[in-house]
Amino acid sequence: MRQEHFETINAAFWTNYERTAGHLQTPSSRRQVQDAYNFPRLYRKICNQYAIALSRQYSPALVNRLHAMVLQGHKIIYHRSAFQPARFVHFFSHTFPDTFRKTIGCFWIALALFLTAFIGTGVSCYYQHDLIYSLMDESQVTDFEFMYDPANKNHGRTAETQNDTSIAMFGFYIKNNISIGFRTFAGGMLAGAGTVFFLIFNGIFLGAVSGHVTRLGFTQTFWPFVSGHGAFELTAIIISGGAGLVLALAIIAPGNLTRTDALKQAAVKALHLILGAAAMLLLAAFIEAFWSPVNVPVSIKYAVAAALWALVIVYLSMAGKKWT
């Protein structure tokens, strides 16, 4: 193919590529790019055309132009973004709570699944003292009884973790919380089946423990311990479930879009939700490690818990709203 013909058939593509790359390199104009996720495909094509121009020994001017476009695309795709505090603050003050409110329907469904399992199992285990042994093995039951026994000097810890530092427990809680949240979220890719399973499973598990230790009379240790970090932890798990259901709806009911396009759009919302939930789980781990075990009057524990629940509710319902 002659160079003149090669330039003619690709001129429009090159112009579009340079315009798109220019917008992507300018933060203020990135939003003008309607199809930014297709840029890697454009980049691969320009690399191929650059290789063709080199192999066919086209003019240095054309080769240099294509080389410049390749370098431009490489910087866009492989650049390393510096941490931007303003974007970080904006995400948690606007993006996350706004996305939460826009997908509130999925949150309510996740909450209904969790609460149904939690309340049903909790009441059942409270009135049927042997039922918990059908839901977990005897060693687990023994651990939970020890953790919230008033005679235990460090409430919320098993016999094996009695002497662990708060920092060590903080790390353990982070690992445990994040794994629960991520599994609940990732289950959405199985058309929601995994998300529904983990929401119900966690509801059953937590309900069984709550009902059993309450029946044993450990109310002055169990509820004050879990009430504080529960505001962030339980809410974040439900939000993770809601994020999974957002993905599931894109798969099950994509509407007028293809499933691939619907999933791409849903993935942005789900990512915002799961990042926000992860931050809440981190806060929950911190509270559980450093505040929940503190030996203070129960009235103070409940007062702090009420304040934290109020904070979560006000934040998710009001943050980022535009007031006229």
GUBAVO-194516 format. One record per residue (C-alpha): x, y, z; residue number from 0. Coordinates in nm, 2 decimals, padded with zeros to 4 digits. Last residue first. Example, Ala and Ser with C-alpha at 12.3 -4.5 7.8 and 13.67 -1.06 7.14 Angstrom:
GUBAVO-194516
+--------+--------+--------+-----+
|     px |     py |     pz | seq |
+--------+--------+--------+-----+
|  01.37 | -00.11 |  00.71 |   1 |
|  01.23 | -00.45 |  00.78 |   0 |
+--------+--------+--------+-----+
END
This chain:
GUBAVO-194516
+--------+--------+--------+-----+
|     px |     py |     pz | seq |
+--------+--------+--------+-----+
| -03.12 |  02.52 |  04.71 | 323 |
| -02.92 |  02.25 |  04.89 | 322 |
| -02.71 |  02.02 |  04.69 | 321 |
| -02.66 |  01.69 |  04.87 | 320 |
| -02.30 |  01.57 |  04.92 | 319 |
| -02.36 |  01.42 |  05.26 | 318 |
| -02.73 |  01.40 |  05.37 | 317 |
| -02.86 |  01.04 |  05.38 | 316 |
| -02.53 |  00.85 |  05.40 | 315 |
| -02.38 |  01.09 |  05.65 | 314 |
| -02.69 |  01.14 |  05.86 | 313 |
| -02.74 |  00.76 |  05.90 | 312 |
| -02.37 |  00.69 |  05.97 | 311 |
| -02.35 |  00.97 |  06.23 | 310 |
| -02.67 |  00.86 |  06.40 | 309 |
| -02.54 |  00.51 |  06.43 | 308 |
| -02.21 |  00.65 |  06.58 | 307 |
| -02.40 |  00.87 |  06.83 | 306 |
| -02.62 |  00.58 |  06.94 | 305 |
| -02.31 |  00.36 |  06.98 | 304 |
| -02.14 |  00.63 |  07.19 | 303 |
| -02.45 |  00.66 |  07.41 | 302 |
| -02.47 |  00.28 |  07.44 | 301 |
| -02.11 |  00.24 |  07.55 | 300 |
| -02.16 |  00.53 |  07.80 | 299 |
| -02.46 |  00.37 |  07.95 | 298 |
| -02.28 |  00.04 |  07.98 | 297 |
| -02.02 |  00.20 |  08.21 | 296 |
| -01.66 |  00.18 |  08.09 | 295 |
| -01.43 | -00.12 |  08.04 | 294 |
| -01.28 | -00.07 |  07.69 | 293 |
| -01.32 | -00.38 |  07.47 | 292 |
| -01.53 | -00.19 |  07.21 | 291 |
| -01.30 |  00.11 |  07.19 | 290 |
| -00.96 |  00.01 |  07.05 | 289 |
| -01.00 | -00.31 |  06.85 | 288 |
| -01.37 | -00.29 |  06.76 | 287 |
| -01.34 |  00.08 |  06.69 | 286 |
| -01.05 |  00.03 |  06.46 | 285 |
| -01.21 | -00.26 |  06.28 | 284 |
| -01.53 | -00.06 |  06.23 | 283 |
| -01.32 |  00.23 |  06.08 | 282 |
| -01.16 | -00.01 |  05.83 | 281 |
| -01.50 | -00.16 |  05.75 | 280 |
| -01.63 |  00.19 |  05.68 | 279 |
| -01.34 |  00.25 |  05.44 | 278 |
| -01.41 | -00.08 |  05.26 | 277 |
| -01.78 |  00.02 |  05.23 | 276 |
| -01.68 |  00.34 |  05.05 | 275 |
| -01.46 |  00.15 |  04.81 | 274 |
| -01.74 | -00.11 |  04.76 | 273 |
| -02.00 |  00.16 |  04.68 | 272 |
| -01.78 |  00.35 |  04.44 | 271 |
| -01.68 |  00.03 |  04.26 | 270 |
| -02.05 | -00.08 |  04.24 | 269 |
| -02.14 |  00.25 |  04.07 | 268 |
| -01.86 |  00.22 |  03.82 | 267 |
| -01.93 | -00.15 |  03.76 | 266 |
| -02.30 | -00.08 |  03.68 | 265 |
| -02.20 |  00.12 |  03.37 | 264 |
| -01.96 | -00.15 |  03.25 | 263 |
| -02.22 | -00.42 |  03.34 | 262 |
| -02.48 | -00.25 |  03.13 | 261 |
| -02.24 | -00.23 |  02.84 | 260 |
| -02.15 | -00.60 |  02.86 | 259 |
| -02.51 | -00.70 |  02.91 | 258 |
| -02.61 | -00.52 |  02.59 | 257 |
| -02.81 | -00.21 |  02.67 | 256 |
| -03.19 | -00.16 |  02.63 | 255 |
| -03.26 | -00.31 |  02.97 | 254 |
| -02.97 | -00.49 |  03.12 | 253 |
| -03.20 | -00.70 |  03.35 | 252 |
| -03.02 | -01.01 |  03.48 | 251 |
| -02.66 | -00.91 |  03.43 | 250 |
| -02.70 | -00.54 |  03.51 | 249 |
| -02.92 | -00.64 |  03.80 | 248 |
| -02.65 | -00.86 |  03.94 | 247 |
| -02.39 | -00.59 |  03.93 | 246 |
| -02.61 | -00.36 |  04.14 | 245 |
| -02.69 | -00.66 |  04.36 | 244 |
| -02.32 | -00.69 |  04.44 | 243 |
| -02.30 | -00.33 |  04.54 | 242 |
| -02.61 | -00.37 |  04.76 | 241 |
| -02.44 | -00.66 |  04.93 | 240 |
| -02.13 | -00.45 |  04.99 | 239 |
| -02.37 | -00.18 |  05.13 | 238 |
| -02.52 | -00.44 |  05.36 | 237 |
| -02.17 | -00.53 |  05.49 | 236 |
| -02.08 | -00.17 |  05.53 | 235 |
| -02.39 | -00.10 |  05.74 | 234 |
| -02.31 | -00.40 |  05.96 | 233 |
| -01.95 | -00.29 |  06.02 | 232 |
| -02.00 |  00.09 |  06.05 | 231 |
| -02.28 |  00.10 |  06.31 | 230 |
| -02.18 | -00.24 |  06.45 | 229 |
| -01.85 | -00.09 |  06.58 | 228 |
| -02.03 |  00.06 |  06.88 | 227 |
| -02.32 | -00.19 |  06.94 | 226 |
| -02.10 | -00.50 |  06.94 | 225 |
| -01.94 | -00.46 |  07.29 | 224 |
| -02.24 | -00.30 |  07.46 | 223 |
| -02.46 | -00.59 |  07.33 | 222 |
| -02.23 | -00.88 |  07.43 | 221 |
| -02.12 | -00.78 |  07.78 | 220 |
| -02.43 | -00.66 |  07.97 | 219 |
| -02.65 | -00.89 |  07.77 | 218 |
| -02.46 | -01.21 |  07.87 | 217 |
| -02.78 | -01.37 |  08.01 | 216 |
| -02.73 | -01.71 |  07.84 | 215 |
| -03.03 | -01.65 |  07.62 | 214 |
| -02.86 | -01.33 |  07.50 | 213 |
| -02.55 | -01.54 |  07.42 | 212 |
| -02.76 | -01.77 |  07.20 | 211 |
| -02.97 | -01.52 |  07.03 | 210 |
| -02.68 | -01.30 |  06.93 | 209 |
| -02.46 | -01.59 |  06.82 | 208 |
| -02.74 | -01.74 |  06.60 | 207 |
| -02.83 | -01.40 |  06.46 | 206 |
| -02.47 | -01.33 |  06.36 | 205 |
| -02.44 | -01.66 |  06.18 | 204 |
| -02.79 | -01.65 |  06.02 | 203 |
| -02.75 | -01.29 |  05.90 | 202 |
| -02.40 | -01.37 |  05.77 | 201 |
| -02.53 | -01.67 |  05.57 | 200 |
| -02.83 | -01.47 |  05.44 | 199 |
| -02.61 | -01.19 |  05.31 | 198 |
| -02.35 | -01.44 |  05.19 | 197 |
| -02.61 | -01.64 |  04.99 | 196 |
| -02.78 | -01.34 |  04.84 | 195 |
| -02.45 | -01.20 |  04.72 | 194 |
| -02.34 | -01.54 |  04.57 | 193 |
| -02.67 | -01.57 |  04.38 | 192 |
| -02.66 | -01.22 |  04.25 | 191 |
| -02.62 | -01.31 |  03.88 | 190 |
| -02.30 | -01.49 |  03.98 | 189 |
| -02.11 | -01.16 |  03.94 | 188 |
| -02.30 | -01.03 |  04.25 | 187 |
| -02.10 | -01.28 |  04.47 | 186 |
| -01.81 | -01.04 |  04.44 | 185 |
| -01.98 | -00.79 |  04.68 | 184 |
| -02.06 | -01.04 |  04.96 | 183 |
| -01.71 | -01.19 |  04.92 | 182 |
| -01.56 | -00.85 |  04.94 | 181 |
| -01.74 | -00.75 |  05.25 | 180 |
| -01.67 | -01.07 |  05.44 | 179 |
| -01.30 | -01.05 |  05.34 | 178 |
| -01.27 | -00.69 |  05.44 | 177 |
| -01.42 | -00.75 |  05.78 | 176 |
| -01.19 | -01.05 |  05.87 | 175 |
| -00.87 | -00.90 |  05.74 | 174 |
| -00.94 | -00.56 |  05.91 | 173 |
| -01.05 | -00.74 |  06.23 | 172 |
| -00.72 | -00.94 |  06.25 | 171 |
| -00.51 | -00.62 |  06.19 | 170 |
| -00.70 | -00.44 |  06.47 | 169 |
| -00.65 | -00.74 |  06.69 | 168 |
| -00.28 | -00.72 |  06.65 | 167 |
| -00.29 | -00.34 |  06.73 | 166 |
| -00.51 | -00.41 |  07.03 | 165 |
| -00.24 | -00.64 |  07.16 | 164 |
| -00.29 | -01.02 |  07.19 | 163 |
| -00.30 | -01.17 |  07.54 | 162 |
| -00.66 | -01.30 |  07.53 | 161 |
| -00.63 | -01.41 |  07.17 | 160 |
| -00.62 | -01.79 |  07.22 | 159 |
| -00.90 | -01.79 |  07.49 | 158 |
| -01.12 | -01.60 |  07.25 | 157 |
| -01.16 | -01.23 |  07.25 | 156 |
| -01.47 | -01.01 |  07.25 | 155 |
| -01.45 | -00.93 |  07.62 | 154 |
| -01.11 | -00.92 |  07.77 | 153 |
| -01.13 | -01.02 |  08.14 | 152 |
| -01.37 | -01.30 |  08.07 | 151 |
| -01.59 | -01.35 |  08.38 | 150 |
| -01.88 | -01.16 |  08.21 | 149 |
| -01.88 | -01.44 |  07.95 | 148 |
| -01.89 | -01.27 |  07.61 | 147 |
| -01.58 | -01.42 |  07.45 | 146 |
| -01.61 | -01.75 |  07.64 | 145 |
| -01.96 | -01.82 |  07.51 | 144 |
| -01.84 | -01.73 |  07.16 | 143 |
| -01.55 | -01.97 |  07.18 | 142 |
| -01.76 | -02.25 |  07.32 | 141 |
| -02.01 | -02.21 |  07.03 | 140 |
| -01.73 | -02.23 |  06.78 | 139 |
| -01.59 | -02.54 |  06.95 | 138 |
| -01.93 | -02.70 |  06.94 | 137 |
| -01.98 | -02.67 |  06.57 | 136 |
| -02.20 | -02.42 |  06.40 | 135 |
| -02.56 | -02.40 |  06.27 | 134 |
| -02.71 | -02.73 |  06.41 | 133 |
| -02.53 | -02.66 |  06.74 | 132 |
| -02.72 | -02.32 |  06.75 | 131 |
| -03.05 | -02.50 |  06.76 | 130 |
| -02.99 | -02.66 |  07.10 | 129 |
| -03.11 | -02.36 |  07.31 | 128 |
| -03.44 | -02.33 |  07.13 | 127 |
| -03.60 | -02.00 |  07.25 | 126 |
| -03.31 | -01.77 |  07.19 | 125 |
| -03.18 | -01.97 |  06.90 | 124 |
| -03.51 | -01.92 |  06.72 | 123 |
| -03.53 | -01.55 |  06.79 | 122 |
| -03.18 | -01.49 |  06.66 | 121 |
| -03.23 | -01.71 |  06.36 | 120 |
| -03.54 | -01.52 |  06.24 | 119 |
| -03.40 | -01.19 |  06.33 | 118 |
| -03.07 | -01.23 |  06.15 | 117 |
| -03.21 | -01.42 |  05.84 | 116 |
| -03.48 | -01.16 |  05.79 | 115 |
| -03.24 | -00.88 |  05.87 | 114 |
| -02.99 | -00.99 |  05.61 | 113 |
| -03.23 | -01.04 |  05.32 | 112 |
| -03.42 | -00.72 |  05.40 | 111 |
| -03.09 | -00.52 |  05.42 | 110 |
| -02.98 | -00.65 |  05.09 | 109 |
| -03.31 | -00.55 |  04.93 | 108 |
| -03.30 | -00.21 |  05.09 | 107 |
| -02.94 | -00.15 |  04.97 | 106 |
| -03.04 | -00.25 |  04.61 | 105 |
| -03.31 |  00.01 |  04.62 | 104 |
| -03.08 |  00.28 |  04.76 | 103 |
| -02.87 |  00.27 |  04.43 | 102 |
| -02.89 |  00.65 |  04.37 | 101 |
| -02.86 |  00.72 |  04.75 | 100 |
| -02.54 |  00.51 |  04.78 |  99 |
| -02.39 |  00.68 |  04.47 |  98 |
| -02.45 |  01.02 |  04.63 |  97 |
| -02.29 |  00.90 |  04.96 |  96 |
| -01.98 |  00.77 |  04.78 |  95 |
| -01.93 |  01.05 |  04.53 |  94 |
| -01.99 |  01.35 |  04.76 |  93 |
| -01.80 |  01.38 |  05.09 |  92 |
| -01.61 |  01.05 |  05.06 |  91 |
| -01.51 |  01.09 |  04.70 |  90 |
| -01.46 |  01.47 |  04.73 |  89 |
| -01.21 |  01.42 |  05.01 |  88 |
| -01.00 |  01.18 |  04.81 |  87 |
| -01.03 |  01.40 |  04.50 |  86 |
| -00.90 |  01.69 |  04.70 |  85 |
| -00.62 |  01.49 |  04.86 |  84 |
| -00.47 |  01.40 |  04.52 |  83 |
| -00.24 |  01.10 |  04.54 |  82 |
| -00.02 |  01.10 |  04.23 |  81 |
| -00.14 |  00.91 |  03.93 |  80 |
|  00.11 |  00.67 |  03.77 |  79 |
|  00.09 |  00.69 |  03.39 |  78 |
|  00.05 |  00.36 |  03.20 |  77 |
| -00.26 |  00.43 |  02.99 |  76 |
| -00.22 |  00.80 |  02.93 |  75 |
|  00.16 |  00.80 |  02.90 |  74 |
|  00.15 |  00.51 |  02.66 |  73 |
| -00.11 |  00.69 |  02.44 |  72 |
|  00.11 |  01.00 |  02.40 |  71 |
|  00.41 |  00.78 |  02.33 |  70 |
|  00.22 |  00.60 |  02.05 |  69 |
|  00.09 |  00.93 |  01.91 |  68 |
|  00.45 |  01.07 |  01.90 |  67 |
|  00.56 |  00.75 |  01.72 |  66 |
|  00.28 |  00.80 |  01.47 |  65 |
|  00.39 |  01.16 |  01.40 |  64 |
|  00.76 |  01.05 |  01.38 |  63 |
|  00.68 |  00.78 |  01.13 |  62 |
|  00.47 |  01.02 |  00.91 |  61 |
|  00.75 |  01.28 |  00.91 |  60 |
|  01.02 |  01.02 |  00.85 |  59 |
|  00.85 |  00.91 |  00.53 |  58 |
|  00.73 |  00.55 |  00.51 |  57 |
|  00.98 |  00.27 |  00.54 |  56 |
|  00.73 | -00.02 |  00.49 |  55 |
|  00.83 | -00.18 |  00.82 |  54 |
|  00.83 |  00.15 |  01.01 |  53 |
|  00.49 |  00.25 |  00.88 |  52 |
|  00.34 | -00.09 |  00.96 |  51 |
|  00.48 | -00.08 |  01.32 |  50 |
|  00.32 |  00.27 |  01.37 |  49 |
| -00.01 |  00.14 |  01.24 |  48 |
|  00.00 | -00.15 |  01.49 |  47 |
|  00.08 |  00.09 |  01.77 |  46 |
| -00.21 |  00.31 |  01.66 |  45 |
| -00.45 |  00.02 |  01.67 |  44 |
| -00.34 | -00.09 |  02.02 |  43 |
| -00.39 |  00.27 |  02.14 |  42 |
| -00.74 |  00.28 |  01.99 |  41 |
| -00.83 | -00.04 |  02.17 |  40 |
| -00.68 |  00.10 |  02.50 |  39 |
| -00.90 |  00.41 |  02.44 |  38 |
| -01.23 |  00.22 |  02.45 |  37 |
| -01.28 |  00.29 |  02.82 |  36 |
| -01.28 |  00.66 |  02.73 |  35 |
| -01.60 |  00.65 |  02.52 |  34 |
| -01.77 |  00.97 |  02.59 |  33 |
| -01.46 |  01.18 |  02.63 |  32 |
| -01.58 |  01.53 |  02.73 |  31 |
| -01.55 |  01.43 |  03.10 |  30 |
| -01.17 |  01.43 |  03.06 |  29 |
| -01.17 |  01.80 |  02.97 |  28 |
| -01.07 |  01.96 |  03.31 |  27 |
| -00.82 |  01.68 |  03.38 |  26 |
| -00.63 |  01.73 |  03.05 |  25 |
| -00.44 |  01.43 |  02.93 |  24 |
| -00.77 |  01.24 |  02.85 |  23 |
| -00.88 |  01.54 |  02.63 |  22 |
| -00.56 |  01.54 |  02.43 |  21 |
| -00.58 |  01.17 |  02.38 |  20 |
| -00.93 |  01.19 |  02.24 |  19 |
| -00.83 |  01.47 |  02.00 |  18 |
| -00.52 |  01.29 |  01.89 |  17 |
| -00.71 |  00.97 |  01.83 |  16 |
| -00.99 |  01.15 |  01.64 |  15 |
| -00.74 |  01.31 |  01.41 |  14 |
| -00.56 |  00.98 |  01.36 |  13 |
| -00.88 |  00.80 |  01.28 |  12 |
| -00.98 |  01.06 |  01.03 |  11 |
| -00.65 |  01.04 |  00.85 |  10 |
| -00.64 |  00.66 |  00.84 |   9 |
| -00.78 |  00.59 |  00.49 |   8 |
| -00.59 |  00.89 |  00.33 |   7 |
| -00.26 |  00.83 |  00.51 |   6 |
| -00.23 |  00.47 |  00.39 |   5 |
| -00.34 |  00.58 |  00.04 |   4 |
| -00.06 |  00.84 |  00.02 |   3 |
|  00.19 |  00.59 |  00.18 |   2 |
|  00.14 |  00.34 | -00.10 |   1 |
|  00.00 |  00.00 |  00.00 |   0 |
+--------+--------+--------+-----+
END
